[in-house]
Amino acid sequence: MTEQFPPVPTDNAVERPAGGAPAPEPASTPAPAPATEVTPASEPAPASEPAATLSAAGLPLPKNWLAIIAFIWAGQAVSMITSYAAGYAVVWYVTESTGSALALAVMNIAVMLPIGLISPFGGVVADKHNRKLIMIAADGAVGIISLVAALLILAGDVSIPLLIVVCMARAVGQAFHSPAMMAAMPMLVPDKHLLRINTLDQLLASVASIGAPAFGIFLYTTLGFSSVMFLDFAGACVAILGLALAKIPTVVDASAETQHVLANLADGWRAIAKTRGLVLLIAGVTVGMMIFGPLSAVCPLMTYDYFGGDGYAASIVEGAFGVGMLVGSGILIAWGGGKRLAGLIAVAAVIVGATTAACGLLPSSAFPAFVGLMALMAVACAWFNGPTMTLTQRNVPDDKMGRAMGLLTAAMGLATPVGVAIGGVLAEVMGIAPFFLVDGLACLALGLVLYLPKSVRALDEG
C-alpha cells in the first residue's frame, strides 16, 4: 500500500545514546551516528528557544505528539474490536459445525504459534525498514485476508481448513505489526507516559474482549458469518487511516543491512543481554506465563466440573476476568506504575499466585467467591505486560528495539501454548481443583524470588 502523506524529512538525523534513558537535548544538531539513521518527527528546537519535550528515546517531540498518539490508537482500537468480533465468530462457527474440542484447540494453535515463531523476524524487518509502512502493510494484509474470506464465505465456500489458513495468515500479519508498533512507541511519547501507552493496548483489548464477542455473535446470527469478516476489513482500513495521518519517526540500523537474518537476531539478543537484570526478568515473566497459561484452558472446566455451573456461569467468570483486566489496566494508566516496575511485576505474580491457590481451596458451593477471586486475579494480571515492555524499551537502543520486541513477543507467545500443553496433562492427572492449588503456589513462589536478584532490583534504580 502506498504512503498517502509526504514522508518525514530525512536531513535532520540525530544521534541518541545506546540504552533507553532519555538524553539532554543538544544545543546543536550533531553528526549522524555511523551505523544508525534516526529520522525524528519534527526539527529539533534551536538553542535560543525553550527546550522541547523529549520522547522516551531522547528525541524532541512535536507539540501535537498527543494528537499523533490519538490518531494511531483510535484506528487500532476500531481494528481491535472488529478483529475480536471476527475471531469470536470463527470460534462460534467451529463450535457449531464440529462441536470438537480438538478443532478449537487447533484454531487456537493456528492463532498463537505463528506469532511466537515469526515475531523475531518481524522485529528484524522493523529495524531495517520504515516502521510506519510496516504497520500499514501488516494491517492492509490482514484486511485483505478478511475481505477474501468474507467473499468466499458469502459464496458458500467456507470450511475448517479455510478458517485455519485465515487465522494463520492473520497471525503472520500480527507478528510483523506488533514489534514495529512496540519499537515505535518510545519515540512518540515522553518517558513518564511510556508505561501508560504500553498499557493502553491491554486496556483496549480488555474492552474488546468484553463487548466484541457479543457484537460478533449478533452480526453472525442476524446478518451472517460473512458480515463479520467484511466488518473486520473495514476495521483494518480505519487502522491504516490512523497510521497514515500520524508522523512516526524512522529508525534504521544500517549495520543490519549486511547481516544474515540469524546474525540480526543474535544482535537483538545481545542488546537485551547487556542488561542482566532484564534477561532474568523476561525469563521470569516467560515462566510465569507458562504457569498461568493453562488456567485459561481449564477455567471453564473448573466452572462446569467442580462448581457444577453451566454456560451462563462460565460467561460470568469470563466477564469478571475481563472487567478485572479493565480495572487493572485503568489503575496502571492513571497511576503510571511508579518507579519500581520490576517490583510491581513481582507483586503481581504474588497476587496472581495467591488468588489462584485460593480458588483451588474453595468448596464446591463457593462459586460467587470463585468469581470474585478471578476478578481480583485479573487486576494483577494487567500488571505484567506493560511494565515488562517498558523496562525493555528503556534498556535497549532504538535501532535494535524491533528485534528486542520481536524476541519478547516470541517468548511470551510460545510460553502460553507450551504451558497449556503441560498444564492440561497435569490437570487431567491430579484433578482440576488441586491443579489450581499447585499452579497458584508455583506462581506465588515465582513472585517471591523474582525480585531477589540485585540485577533485577537495579532495573528500578536506573
Salt bridges, closest charged atoms under 4 A:
GLU3 OE2 - LYS132 NZ 3.10
ASP127 OD1 - ARG131 NH2 2.83
ASP127 OD2 - ARG403 NE 2.66
ASP139 OD2 - HIS177 NE2 3.39
ASP191 OD1 - ARG394 NE 3.15
ASP232 OD2 - ARG170 NH1 2.19
ASP253 OD2 - LYS400 NZ 3.25
ASP253 OD2 - ARG403 NH2 2.71
ASP267 OD1 - ARG270 NH2 3.54
ASP267 OD2 - LYS400 NZ 3.06
ASP267 OD2 - ARG403 NH1 3.57
ASP398 OD2 - ARG16 NE 2.65
ASP399 OD2 - LYS400 NZ 3.84
